[in-house]
Amino acid sequence: MYIKKKDNSQSSFFSDATVNSDCITGVQQKVAFHAKLRNDLGSLTDNEIIIMRSGLVQLGTGYDGNTGIFTCQVAGLYVFSVTILVERNGVVEVELIRNGYGILDIYSGDKELYGSGSNMVLVELQVNDKIWVQVHDNYHDQGEVLVNAFTTFSGFLLYAQ
């Protein structure tokens, strides 16, 4: 099999190769985002969605910085990462939610120091699946808890189906 470059010239010869046609034609969808808290977040409520709006980098249109929800527009395997930084004397547990069900937990807190926690997951999504970060039930302290610049939510499409 010959693979044609965009200028229609022939490139390498592959025998017994399996090639994703999306990659050959250059139409592979690009989906990626990274967002962080704009301000420190306190007075958390049970199951509150953590809306990250600042420093938004986005390829595609899946992440909504107004709601904190990523809506899948390209079915495939995705990578999501969540990092939280908790103020001294605070503790919090957040979870990554897929369509209303928790798929990943992140806990952080320390009585004397800032506490950092992060986690990452691979998840297969279908079009219109929704992903967001929220406080896990009542596992949180009151007052200023989450530190803005160090609390982030990122995701990207690893490969489309």
DSSP file (Angstrom, degrees, kcal/mol; ACC not computed):
  #  RESIDUE AA STRUCTURE BP1 BP2  ACC     N-H-->O    O-->H-N    N-H-->O    O-->H-N    TCO  KAPPA ALPHA  PHI   PSI    X-CA   Y-CA   Z-CA
    1    1 A M              0   0    0      0, 0.0    13,-2.2     0, 0.0     2,-0.4   0.000 360.0 360.0 360.0 136.4    0.0    0.0    0.0
    2    2 A Y  E     -A   13   0A   0     11,-0.2     2,-0.5     8,-0.0    11,-0.2  -0.855 360.0-144.1-102.8 141.9    1.2    3.5   -0.8
    3    3 A I  E     -     0   0A   0      9,-1.1     8,-2.1    -2,-0.4     2,-0.4  -0.917  14.8-141.3-105.7 128.3    0.3    6.4    1.3
    4    4 A K  E     -A   10   0A   0     -2,-0.5     6,-0.2     6,-0.2     2,-0.1  -0.726   9.9-138.1 -91.1 134.7   -0.2    9.7   -0.5
    5    5 A K    >   -     0   0    0      4,-2.5     3,-2.3    -2,-0.4    -1,-0.0  -0.293  37.2 -94.4 -76.2 172.0    1.0   12.9    1.0
    6    6 A K  T 3  S+     0   0    0      1,-0.3    -1,-0.1     2,-0.1    -2,-0.0   0.810 128.9  57.2 -60.6 -28.6   -1.2   16.0    0.8
    7    7 A D  T 3  S-     0   0    0      2,-0.1    -1,-0.3     1,-0.1     3,-0.1   0.323 117.9-115.5 -85.2  10.8    0.6   17.0   -2.3
    8    8 A N  S <  S+     0   0    0     -3,-2.3     2,-0.2     1,-0.3    -2,-0.1   0.486  72.1 134.9  69.7   6.4   -0.4   13.7   -3.9
    9    9 A S        -     0   0    0      1,-0.1    -4,-2.5    -5,-0.0     2,-0.3  -0.560  62.3-105.7 -79.2 153.3    3.2   12.4   -4.2
   10   10 A Q  E     -A    4   0A   0     -6,-0.2    -6,-0.2    -2,-0.2     3,-0.1  -0.582  38.7-176.2 -83.3 142.3    3.7    8.9   -3.0
   11   11 A S  E     -     0   0A   0     -8,-2.1    -1,-0.1     1,-0.3    -7,-0.1   0.342  45.3 -13.1-105.1-126.4    5.5    8.3    0.2
   12   12 A S  E     -     0   0A   0      1,-0.1    -9,-1.1   -10,-0.0     2,-0.5  -0.340  58.9-122.2 -81.8 158.6    6.6    5.0    1.9
   13   13 A F  E     -A    2   0A   0    -11,-0.2     2,-0.5    -3,-0.1   -11,-0.2  -0.888  26.6-165.7 -99.7 130.0    5.6    1.5    0.9
   14   14 A F        -     0   0    0    -13,-2.2     2,-0.5    -2,-0.5     3,-0.2  -0.969   6.0-165.1-118.6 128.4    3.9   -0.5    3.7
   15   15 A S  S    S-     0   0    0     -2,-0.5     3,-0.1     1,-0.2    -2,-0.0  -0.946  79.8  -3.0-108.7 136.1    3.4   -4.2    3.6
   16   16 A D  S    S+     0   0    0     -2,-0.5     2,-0.4     1,-0.2    -1,-0.2   0.791  97.1 147.0  57.8  31.0    1.0   -5.8    6.1
   17   17 A A        -     0   0    0     -3,-0.2     2,-0.6   -16,-0.0    -1,-0.2  -0.776  42.5-148.5 -99.5 142.5    0.4   -2.4    7.7
   18   18 A T        -     0   0    0     -2,-0.4     2,-0.5    -3,-0.1    -3,-0.0  -0.949  22.0-174.5-106.2 121.3   -2.8   -1.2    9.2
   19   19 A V        -     0   0    0     -2,-0.6     2,-0.5     4,-0.0     3,-0.0  -0.961  26.9-125.2-123.2 131.8   -3.2    2.5    8.8
   20   20 A N    >>  -     0   0    0     -2,-0.5     4,-1.4     1,-0.2     3,-0.9  -0.631  17.4-147.0 -73.4 119.1   -6.0    4.6   10.2
   21   21 A S  H 3> S+     0   0    0     -2,-0.5     4,-2.3     1,-0.3     6,-0.3   0.797  95.3  63.2 -62.4 -28.4   -7.5    6.5    7.3
   22   22 A D  H 3>>S+     0   0    0      1,-0.2     5,-1.4     2,-0.2     4,-1.0   0.896 104.3  47.6 -61.2 -38.6   -8.2    9.5    9.4
   23   23 A C  H <45S+     0   0    0     -3,-0.9    -1,-0.2     2,-0.2    -2,-0.2   0.866 110.7  51.7 -70.7 -35.8   -4.5   10.0   10.0
   24   24 A I  H  <5S+     0   0    0     -4,-1.4    -2,-0.2     1,-0.2    -1,-0.2   0.936 115.0  39.9 -66.4 -46.6   -3.7    9.6    6.3
   25   25 A T  H  <5S-     0   0    0     -4,-2.3    -1,-0.2     1,-0.0    -2,-0.2   0.602 107.1-123.8 -82.8 -10.0   -6.2   12.2    5.1
   26   26 A G  T  <5S+     0   0    0     -4,-1.0    -3,-0.2    -5,-0.2    -4,-0.1   0.718  76.9 119.3  78.2  20.5   -5.5   14.6    8.0
   27   27 A V      < +     0   0    0     -5,-1.4    -4,-0.2    -6,-0.3    -5,-0.1   0.286  28.9 137.6-102.6  11.3   -9.1   14.7    9.1
   28   28 A Q        -     0   0    0     -6,-0.9     2,-0.1     1,-0.1   131,-0.0  -0.375  60.1-116.9 -56.4 126.6   -8.5   13.4   12.6
   29   29 A Q        -     0   0    0     -2,-0.1     2,-0.6     1,-0.1    -1,-0.1  -0.414  21.7-141.4 -67.8 140.4  -10.5   15.5   15.0
   30   30 A K        +     0   0    0     -2,-0.1     2,-0.4    -3,-0.1    -1,-0.1  -0.925  26.9 168.6-106.8 120.8   -8.6   17.5   17.5
   31   31 A V        +     0   0    0     -2,-0.6   126,-2.5   126,-0.2     2,-0.3  -0.979  14.4 131.9-134.6 120.0  -10.1   17.7   21.0
   32   32 A A  E     +BC  59 156B   0     27,-2.1    27,-3.3    -2,-0.4     2,-0.3  -0.964  19.1 174.6-162.9 148.5   -8.2   19.0   24.0
   33   33 A F  E     -BC  58 155B   0    122,-2.5   122,-2.2    -2,-0.3     2,-0.3  -0.990  11.0-170.9-153.9 157.1   -8.7   21.5   26.8
   34   34 A H  E     +BC  57 154B   0     23,-2.0    23,-2.3    -2,-0.3     2,-0.3  -0.944  17.3 167.2-148.2 128.1   -7.1   22.7   30.0
   35   35 A A  E     - C   0 153B   0    118,-2.3   118,-2.4    -2,-0.3     2,-0.3  -0.967  11.7-166.8-140.6 155.5   -8.7   25.0   32.6
   36   36 A K  E     -BC  54 152B   0     18,-2.3    18,-2.0    -2,-0.3    17,-0.6  -0.917  38.2 -80.4-137.0 165.0   -8.0   26.2   36.1
   37   37 A L        -     0   0    0    114,-1.9    15,-0.1   111,-0.9   114,-0.1  -0.390  28.9-151.1 -63.0 140.5   -9.9   27.9   38.9
   38   38 A R  S    S+     0   0    0     13,-0.4     2,-0.3     1,-0.2    -1,-0.1   0.873  78.8  10.6 -78.9 -40.1  -10.0   31.7   38.4
   39   39 A N  S    S-     0   0    0    109,-0.1    -1,-0.2   108,-0.1    15,-0.1  -0.900  96.1 -79.8-133.9 160.7  -10.2   32.4   42.2
   40   40 A D        -     0   0    0     -2,-0.3     2,-0.5   107,-0.1   107,-0.2  -0.309  50.4-138.2 -55.5 148.7   -9.8   30.5   45.4
   41   41 A L  E     +D  146   0B   0    105,-2.5   105,-2.4    -3,-0.0   104,-2.0  -0.960  33.3 151.7-122.1 126.5  -12.9   28.5   46.1
   42   42 A G  E     +D  144   0B   0     -2,-0.5   102,-0.2   102,-0.3     3,-0.1  -0.728  44.9  58.2-137.1-172.9  -14.5   28.1   49.5
   43   43 A S  S    S-     0   0    0    100,-1.1    -1,-0.2    -2,-0.2    99,-0.1   0.911  74.8-168.7  50.3  47.0  -17.9   27.6   51.1
   44   44 A L        -     0   0    0     97,-0.5     2,-0.3    99,-0.4    -1,-0.1  -0.284   9.1-148.1 -66.0 149.4  -18.2   24.4   49.2
   45   45 A T    >   -     0   0    0     -3,-0.1     3,-1.9     1,-0.1    90,-0.2  -0.833  35.0 -79.5-114.5 158.3  -21.5   22.6   49.1
   46   46 A D  T 3  S-     0   0    0     -2,-0.3    92,-0.2     1,-0.3    90,-0.1  -0.318 114.4  -0.8 -56.9 131.2  -22.2   18.9   48.8
   47   47 A N  T 3  S+     0   0    0     90,-1.2    -1,-0.3    88,-0.2     2,-0.2   0.681  89.7 166.7  61.6  21.9  -21.8   17.6   45.2
   48   48 A E    <   -     0   0    0     -3,-1.9    87,-2.7    89,-0.3     2,-0.3  -0.468  38.9-120.1 -67.4 134.0  -21.0   21.2   43.9
   49   49 A I  B     -H  134   0C   0     85,-0.2     2,-0.8    -2,-0.2    85,-0.3  -0.613  21.2-133.6 -73.4 132.4  -19.6   21.3   40.4
   50   50 A I        -     0   0    0     83,-2.7     2,-0.7    -2,-0.3    83,-0.4  -0.803  20.5-155.6 -90.0 109.5  -16.1   22.9   40.3
   51   51 A I        -     0   0    0     -2,-0.8     2,-0.6    81,-0.1   -13,-0.4  -0.784   7.9-167.7 -94.0 117.0  -16.2   25.4   37.5
   52   52 A M        +     0   0    0     -2,-0.7   -15,-0.3   -15,-0.1    16,-0.1  -0.919  21.9 153.3-108.3 118.9  -12.7   26.1   36.1
   53   53 A R    >   +     0   0    0    -17,-0.6     3,-0.6    -2,-0.6   -16,-0.2   0.658  38.8  90.3-118.2 -24.4  -12.7   29.1   33.8
   54   54 A S  E 3  S+B   36   0B   0    -18,-2.0   -18,-2.3     1,-0.2     3,-0.2  -0.394  88.5  14.7 -86.6 154.9   -9.3   30.7   33.8
   55   55 A G  E 3  S-     0   0B   0      1,-0.2     2,-0.3   -20,-0.2    -1,-0.2   0.796  83.0-174.9  60.0  29.8   -6.3   29.9   31.5
   56   56 A L  E <   -     0   0B   0     -3,-0.6     2,-0.5   -20,-0.1   -21,-0.2  -0.424  13.1-179.0 -69.3 121.5   -8.6   28.1   29.2
   57   57 A V  E     +B   34   0B   0    -23,-2.3   -23,-2.0    -2,-0.3     2,-0.4  -0.982  13.8 173.4-114.0 130.3   -6.8   26.3   26.3
   58   58 A Q  E     -B   33   0B   0     -2,-0.5     2,-0.5   -25,-0.2   -25,-0.2  -0.974  28.6-173.2-148.7 130.5   -9.2   24.6   24.0
   59   59 A L  E    S+B   32   0B   0    -27,-3.3   -27,-2.1    -2,-0.4     3,-0.3  -0.991  79.4   5.1-111.9 125.4   -9.1   22.7   20.7
   60   60 A G  S    S-     0   0    0     -2,-0.5   -29,-0.1   -29,-0.2     3,-0.1  -0.455  95.0 -88.3  88.3-172.8  -12.6   21.9   19.6
   61   61 A T  S    S+     0   0    0     -2,-0.1    -1,-0.1     1,-0.1    10,-0.1   0.060  85.3 111.8-126.5  25.4  -15.6   23.1   21.5
   62   62 A G        +     0   0    0     -3,-0.3     9,-2.5   -30,-0.1     2,-0.4   0.842  60.4  71.2 -74.7 -35.0  -16.3   20.4   24.1
   63   63 A Y  E     -I   70   0C   0      7,-0.2     2,-0.7   -31,-0.1     7,-0.2  -0.718  63.6-157.5 -92.4 129.9  -15.5   22.2   27.4
   64   64 A D  E >>> -I   69   0C   0      5,-2.1     4,-2.8    -2,-0.4     3,-0.7  -0.903   3.5-165.1-105.7 108.7  -17.8   24.9   28.6
   65   65 A G  T 345S+     0   0    0     -2,-0.7    -1,-0.1     1,-0.2     5,-0.1   0.612  87.3  59.6 -69.2 -12.2  -16.1   27.3   31.0
   66   66 A N  T 345S+     0   0    0      3,-0.1    -1,-0.2     1,-0.1   -15,-0.1   0.784 120.8  22.3 -84.0 -29.3  -19.4   28.6   32.2
   67   67 A T  T <45S-     0   0    0     -3,-0.7    -2,-0.2     2,-0.2     3,-0.1   0.622  95.8-127.3-110.2 -19.2  -20.7   25.3   33.4
   68   68 A G  T  <5 +     0   0    0     -4,-2.8    65,-0.5     1,-0.3     2,-0.4   0.633  67.1 129.9  78.6  14.2  -17.5   23.3   34.0
   69   69 A I  E   < -IJ  64 132C   0     -5,-0.7    -5,-2.1    63,-0.1     2,-0.5  -0.882  49.6-151.1-111.4 132.1  -18.8   20.5   31.9
   70   70 A F  E     -IJ  63 131C   0     61,-3.1    61,-2.5    -2,-0.4     2,-0.5  -0.874  12.7-162.2 -94.6 127.1  -17.1   18.8   28.9
   71   71 A T  E     - J   0 130C   0     -9,-2.5    59,-0.2    -2,-0.5     2,-0.2  -0.959  20.4-125.0-112.8 120.8  -19.6   17.4   26.4
   72   72 A C        +     0   0    0     57,-2.9    56,-3.2    -2,-0.5     3,-0.1  -0.427  34.6 167.6 -67.3 128.5  -18.1   14.8   24.0
   73   73 A Q  S    S+     0   0    0      1,-0.3     2,-0.4    54,-0.2    -1,-0.2   0.471  70.3  49.0-115.7 -10.4  -18.6   15.7   20.3
   74   74 A V  S    S-     0   0    0     52,-0.1    -1,-0.3     2,-0.0    51,-0.1  -0.966  84.8-130.9-132.1 115.4  -16.2   13.0   18.9
   75   75 A A        +     0   0    0     -2,-0.4    86,-2.2    -3,-0.1     2,-0.3  -0.365  59.0  87.4 -64.2 141.1  -16.6    9.4   20.1
   76   76 A G  E    S-FE 125 160B   0     49,-1.9    49,-3.0    84,-0.3     2,-0.5  -0.985  78.8 -42.2 162.6-168.1  -13.4    7.8   21.2
   77   77 A L  E     -FE 124 159B   0     82,-2.5    81,-2.9    -2,-0.3    82,-1.4  -0.822  55.9-170.0 -95.0 125.4  -10.9    7.1   24.0
   78   78 A Y  E     -FE 123 157B   0     45,-2.7    45,-2.4    -2,-0.5     2,-0.5  -0.808  18.3-144.0-116.9 154.3  -10.1   10.2   26.1
   79   79 A V  E     -FE 122 156B   0     77,-2.6    77,-2.1    -2,-0.3     2,-0.4  -0.981  20.5-174.4-114.6 128.3   -7.6   11.1   28.8
   80   80 A F  E     -FE 121 155B   0     41,-2.4    41,-2.3    -2,-0.5     2,-0.4  -0.971   3.5-171.8-124.2 141.7   -8.7   13.3   31.7
   81   81 A S  E     -FE 120 154B   0     73,-2.5    73,-2.6    -2,-0.4     2,-0.4  -0.996   2.3-172.1-133.3 137.3   -6.6   14.7   34.5
   82   82 A V  E     -FE 119 153B   0     37,-2.4    37,-1.9    -2,-0.4     2,-0.4  -0.997   3.4-178.8-129.4 132.6   -7.7   16.6   37.7
   83   83 A T  E     -FE 118 152B   0     69,-2.1    69,-2.0    -2,-0.4     2,-0.4  -0.997   3.8-174.4-129.3 136.2   -5.4   18.3   40.1
   84   84 A I  E     -F  117   0B   0     33,-3.1    33,-2.3    -2,-0.4     2,-0.4  -0.963  12.1-159.8-127.6 147.9   -6.4   20.1   43.3
   85   85 A L  E     -F  116   0B   0     -2,-0.4    62,-2.9    62,-0.3     2,-0.4  -0.997  15.2-156.6-125.0 126.7   -4.5   22.1   45.8
   86   86 A V  E     -FG 115 146B   0     29,-3.3    29,-2.0    -2,-0.4    60,-0.2  -0.835  19.2-113.3-107.6 137.7   -6.1   22.5   49.2
   87   87 A E    >   -     0   0    0     58,-3.0     3,-1.4    -2,-0.4    23,-0.4  -0.158  49.5 -77.7 -58.8 157.8   -5.4   25.4   51.7
   88   88 A R  T 3  S+     0   0    0      1,-0.3    23,-0.2    24,-0.1    26,-0.1  -0.254 119.7  20.7 -53.5 146.0   -3.7   24.6   55.0
   89   89 A N  T 3  S+     0   0    0     21,-1.4     2,-0.3    24,-0.4    -1,-0.3   0.690 107.5 106.4  64.6  20.7   -6.0   23.1   57.6
   90   90 A G  E <   -K  110   0C   0     -3,-1.4    20,-1.3    20,-0.8     2,-0.3  -0.918  46.2-169.8-127.8 156.0   -8.4   22.0   54.9
   91   91 A V  E     +K  109   0C   0     -2,-0.3    50,-1.6    18,-0.2     2,-0.3  -0.990  10.7 167.7-138.8 148.8   -9.4   18.8   53.3
   92   92 A V  E     -KL 108 140C   0     16,-2.6    16,-2.3    -2,-0.3     2,-0.4  -0.978  20.2-154.9-156.7 148.4  -11.6   18.0   50.3
   93   93 A E  E     -K  107   0C   0     46,-2.4    43,-2.9    -2,-0.3     2,-0.3  -0.998  18.0-178.1-123.7 128.1  -12.4   15.1   48.0
   94   94 A V  E     -KL 106 135C   0     12,-2.7    12,-2.8    -2,-0.4     2,-0.3  -0.802   8.2-154.4-117.0 164.3  -13.5   15.7   44.5
   95   95 A E  E     -KL 105 134C   0     39,-2.8    39,-2.3    -2,-0.3     2,-0.5  -0.985  18.7-122.7-138.8 151.5  -14.6   13.2   41.8
   96   96 A L  E     -KL 104 133C   0      8,-2.6     7,-3.1    -2,-0.3     8,-1.0  -0.824  34.4-154.0 -90.3 128.3  -14.7   13.1   38.1
   97   97 A I  E     -KL 102 132C   0     35,-3.5    35,-1.8    -2,-0.5     2,-0.5  -0.868  13.9-166.5-111.0 135.2  -18.3   12.4   37.0
   98   98 A R  E >  S-KL 101 131C   0      3,-3.0     3,-1.9    -2,-0.4    33,-0.2  -0.974  79.1 -28.1-118.8 115.1  -19.4   10.8   33.7
   99   99 A N  T 3  S-     0   0    0     31,-2.5    32,-0.1    -2,-0.5    -1,-0.1   0.834 129.1 -43.6  49.6  39.5  -23.1   11.2   33.0
  100  100 A G  T 3  S+     0   0    0      1,-0.2     2,-0.4    30,-0.2    -1,-0.3   0.411 119.8 100.9  93.3  -2.4  -23.9   11.4   36.7
  101  101 A Y  E <  S-K   98   0C   0     -3,-1.9    -3,-3.0     2,-0.0    -1,-0.2  -0.961  73.3-116.3-122.2 134.8  -21.7    8.6   37.9
  102  102 A G  E     +K   97   0C   0     -2,-0.4    -5,-0.2    -5,-0.2     3,-0.1  -0.430  34.7 166.7 -68.0 134.7  -18.3    8.9   39.6
  103  103 A I  E     +     0   0C   0     -7,-3.1     2,-0.3     1,-0.4    -6,-0.2   0.450  65.3  25.0-123.5  -7.5  -15.4    7.4   37.7
  104  104 A L  E     -K   96   0C   0     -8,-1.0    -8,-2.6    17,-0.1     2,-0.4  -0.958  62.0-153.8-161.1 136.4  -12.4    8.9   39.6
  105  105 A D  E     -K   95   0C   0     -2,-0.3     2,-0.4   -10,-0.2   -10,-0.2  -0.902   5.5-171.6-116.7 145.6  -11.7   10.3   43.1
  106  106 A I  E     -K   94   0C   0    -12,-2.8   -12,-2.7    -2,-0.4     2,-0.4  -0.987   7.6-173.8-134.7 123.8   -9.1   12.8   44.2
  107  107 A Y  E     +K   93   0C   0     -2,-0.4     2,-0.3   -14,-0.2   -14,-0.2  -0.927  10.1 162.5-118.2 141.4   -8.5   13.5   47.9
  108  108 A S  E     +K   92   0C   0    -16,-2.3   -16,-2.6    -2,-0.4     2,-0.2  -0.987  11.0 114.1-155.1 149.6   -6.2   16.1   49.4
  109  109 A G  E     -K   91   0C   0     -2,-0.3     2,-0.3   -18,-0.2   -18,-0.2  -0.694  22.5-170.2 158.4 153.4   -5.7   17.9   52.6
  110  110 A D  E     -K   90   0C   0    -20,-1.3   -21,-1.4   -23,-0.4   -20,-0.8  -0.971  26.5-133.9-158.2 146.2   -3.3   18.5   55.5
  111  111 A K  S    S+     0   0    0     -2,-0.3     3,-0.1   -22,-0.2   -20,-0.1   0.660 104.6  21.1 -80.9 -14.7   -3.7   20.2   58.9
  112  112 A E  S    S+     0   0    0      1,-0.1     2,-0.3   -24,-0.1   -24,-0.1   0.620 121.3  40.4-124.9 -21.7   -0.5   22.1   58.6
  113  113 A L  S    S-     0   0    0    -26,-0.1   -24,-0.4   -23,-0.1   -23,-0.3  -0.794  89.1 -87.6-125.6 164.9    0.6   22.4   55.0
  114  114 A Y        -     0   0    0     -2,-0.3     2,-0.5   -26,-0.1   -27,-0.2  -0.502  47.5-143.4 -64.3 144.7   -1.0   22.9   51.6
  115  115 A G  E     -F   86   0B   0    -29,-2.0   -29,-3.3    -2,-0.1     2,-0.4  -0.962  13.2-163.5-121.0 131.4   -2.2   19.6   50.3
  116  116 A S  E     +F   85   0B   0     -2,-0.5     2,-0.3   -31,-0.2   -31,-0.2  -0.881  10.4 173.4-113.0 142.3   -2.0   18.5   46.6
  117  117 A G  E     +F   84   0B   0    -33,-2.3   -33,-3.1    -2,-0.4     2,-0.3  -0.996   2.0 168.5-144.4 144.3   -3.8   15.6   45.0
  118  118 A S  E     +F   83   0B   0     -2,-0.3     2,-0.3   -35,-0.2   -35,-0.2  -0.986   5.6 177.4-151.4 160.7   -4.2   14.5   41.4
  119  119 A N  E     -F   82   0B   0    -37,-1.9   -37,-2.4    -2,-0.3     2,-0.3  -0.978  11.1-153.4-159.5 159.3   -5.4   11.6   39.3
  120  120 A M  E     -F   81   0B   0     -2,-0.3     2,-0.3   -39,-0.2   -39,-0.2  -0.973  10.8-172.9-139.5 150.9   -5.8   10.7   35.7
  121  121 A V  E     -F   80   0B   0    -41,-2.3   -41,-2.4    -2,-0.3     2,-0.5  -0.996  21.4-138.9-145.9 148.3   -8.1    8.3   33.8
  122  122 A L  E     +F   79   0B   0     -2,-0.3     2,-0.4   -43,-0.2   -43,-0.2  -0.925  33.3 174.1-100.4 131.9   -8.7    6.8   30.4
  123  123 A V  E     -F   78   0B   0    -45,-2.4   -45,-2.7    -2,-0.5     2,-0.5  -0.996  30.6-131.8-144.8 136.1  -12.3    6.6   29.5
  124  124 A E  E     -F   77   0B   0     -2,-0.4     2,-0.3   -47,-0.2   -47,-0.2  -0.753  32.6-168.6 -86.2 126.5  -14.2    5.7   26.4
  125  125 A L  E     -F   76   0B   0    -49,-3.0   -49,-1.9    -2,-0.5     2,-0.3  -0.864  14.3-151.0-119.2 150.8  -16.9    8.3   25.5
  126  126 A Q    >   -     0   0    0     -2,-0.3     3,-2.3   -51,-0.2   -54,-0.2  -0.761  48.0 -72.1-108.5 161.3  -19.8    8.4   23.1
  127  127 A V  T 3  S+     0   0    0     -2,-0.3   -54,-0.2     1,-0.3     3,-0.1  -0.289 121.3  17.9 -55.3 134.9  -21.2   11.6   21.5
  128  128 A N  T 3  S+     0   0    0    -56,-3.2    -1,-0.3     1,-0.3   -55,-0.1   0.352  86.1 140.6  78.7  -0.3  -23.0   13.7   24.1
  129  129 A D    <   -     0   0    0     -3,-2.3   -57,-2.9   -57,-0.1     2,-0.4  -0.435  43.6-141.5 -62.2 148.4  -21.5   12.0   27.1
  130  130 A K  E     -J   71   0C   0    -59,-0.2   -31,-2.5    -3,-0.1     2,-0.4  -0.943  18.2-172.5-122.1 139.7  -20.7   14.6   29.8
  131  131 A I  E     +JL  70  98C   0    -61,-2.5   -61,-3.1    -2,-0.4     2,-0.3  -0.990  15.6 152.8-130.2 135.0  -17.7   14.8   32.1
  132  132 A W  E     -JL  69  97C   0    -35,-1.8   -35,-3.5    -2,-0.4     2,-0.4  -0.974  38.6-115.6-154.4 168.4  -17.2   17.2   35.0
  133  133 A V  E     + L   0  96C   0    -65,-0.5   -83,-2.7   -83,-0.4     2,-0.3  -0.909  39.1 166.3-107.9 133.6  -15.5   17.6   38.4
  134  134 A Q  E     -HL  49  95C   0    -39,-2.3   -39,-2.8    -2,-0.4   -85,-0.2  -0.973  43.9 -89.2-143.7 160.0  -17.5   18.0   41.6
  135  135 A V  E     - L   0  94C   0    -87,-2.7     2,-1.0    -2,-0.3   -41,-0.3  -0.479  49.0-117.0 -62.7 135.0  -17.2   17.8   45.3
  136  136 A H  E >   -     0   0C   0    -43,-2.9     3,-2.5     3,-0.3   -43,-0.2  -0.692  57.2 -71.2 -83.4 105.8  -17.7   14.2   46.4
  137  137 A D  E 3  S-     0   0C   0     -2,-1.0   -90,-1.2     1,-0.3   -89,-0.3  -0.185 104.7 -26.5  48.1-124.4  -20.8   14.3   48.6
  138  138 A N  E 3  S+     0   0C   0    -92,-0.2     2,-1.9   -91,-0.1    -1,-0.3   0.067  96.7 124.3-108.2  24.5  -20.0   16.0   51.9
  139  139 A Y  E <   +     0   0C   0     -3,-2.5   -46,-2.4   -46,-0.2    -3,-0.3  -0.513  52.9  90.2 -85.5  72.7  -16.2   15.3   52.0
  140  140 A H  E     - L   0  92C   0     -2,-1.9   -48,-0.2   -48,-0.2     2,-0.2  -0.988  65.8-127.0-160.6 154.4  -15.1   18.9   52.3
  141  141 A D        -     0   0    0    -50,-1.6   -97,-0.5    -2,-0.3     2,-0.2  -0.489  31.2-114.6 -93.3 172.2  -14.2   21.6   54.8
  142  142 A Q  S    S+     0   0    0     -2,-0.2    -1,-0.1   -99,-0.1     2,-0.1  -0.496  74.0  42.0 -99.9 174.8  -15.7   25.1   54.9
  143  143 A G  S    S-     0   0    0     -2,-0.2  -100,-1.1   -99,-0.1     2,-0.5  -0.331 115.1 -14.2  82.0-170.2  -13.9   28.4   54.3
  144  144 A E  E    S+D   42   0B   0   -102,-0.2  -102,-0.3     1,-0.2     3,-0.1  -0.537  76.8 152.1 -67.0 118.5  -11.3   28.9   51.6
  145  145 A V  E     +     0   0B   0   -104,-2.0   -58,-3.0    -2,-0.5     2,-0.4   0.793  46.1  54.3-116.7 -58.7  -10.5   25.4   50.5
  146  146 A L  E    S-DG  41  86B   0   -105,-2.4  -105,-2.5   -60,-0.2     2,-0.4  -0.696  72.3-135.9 -92.1 134.3   -9.3   25.1   46.9
  147  147 A V    >   -     0   0    0    -62,-2.9     3,-0.5    -2,-0.4     4,-0.4  -0.752  15.8-137.0 -92.0 130.0   -6.4   27.2   45.6
  148  148 A N  G >  S+     0   0    0     -2,-0.4     3,-1.8     1,-0.2  -111,-0.9   0.924  90.8  40.5 -56.3 -67.1   -7.0   28.8   42.2
  149  149 A A  G 3  S+     0   0    0      1,-0.3    -1,-0.2  -113,-0.1  -111,-0.0   0.663 118.4  48.3 -64.9 -15.7   -3.9   28.5   40.0
  150  150 A F  G <  S+     0   0    0     -3,-0.5     2,-0.6   -65,-0.1    -1,-0.3   0.348  90.2  86.1-108.2   5.0   -3.1   25.0   41.2
  151  151 A T    <   +     0   0    0     -3,-1.8  -114,-1.9    -4,-0.4     2,-0.3  -0.932  62.3 165.3-109.0 113.2   -6.6   23.4   40.7
  152  152 A T  E     -CE  36  83B   0    -69,-2.0   -69,-2.1    -2,-0.6     2,-0.4  -0.855  31.7-159.9-133.9 159.5   -6.9   22.2   37.1
  153  153 A F  E     +CE  35  82B   0   -118,-2.4  -118,-2.3    -2,-0.3     2,-0.3  -0.978  22.1 170.8-140.5 123.7   -9.0   20.1   34.8
  154  154 A S  E     +CE  34  81B   0    -73,-2.6   -73,-2.5    -2,-0.4     2,-0.3  -0.944   4.4 168.3-134.7 153.8   -7.6   18.8   31.5
  155  155 A G  E     +CE  33  80B   0   -122,-2.2  -122,-2.5    -2,-0.3     2,-0.3  -0.980   4.5 178.6-160.6 153.9   -8.7   16.4   28.9
  156  156 A F  E     -CE  32  79B   0    -77,-2.1   -77,-2.6    -2,-0.3     2,-0.6  -0.990  35.5-105.2-156.0 154.7   -7.9   15.3   25.3
  157  157 A L  E     - E   0  78B   0   -126,-2.5   -79,-0.3    -2,-0.3  -126,-0.2  -0.704  25.8-172.6 -79.4 118.6   -9.0   12.8   22.7
  158  158 A L  E    S-     0   0B   0    -81,-2.9     2,-0.3    -2,-0.6   -80,-0.2   0.933  72.1 -17.7 -78.0 -50.1   -6.4   10.0   22.5
  159  159 A Y  E     - E   0  77B   0    -82,-1.4   -82,-2.5  -131,-0.0    -1,-0.3  -0.963  66.8-122.0-156.1 146.5   -8.0    8.4   19.5
  160  160 A A  E       E   0  76B   0     -2,-0.3   -84,-0.3   -84,-0.2  -138,-0.1  -0.465 360.0 360.0 -83.0 155.4  -11.4    8.6   17.8
  161  161 A Q              0   0    0    -86,-2.2   -85,-0.2    -2,-0.1    -1,-0.1   0.445 360.0 360.0 -84.1 360.0  -13.5    5.6   17.2
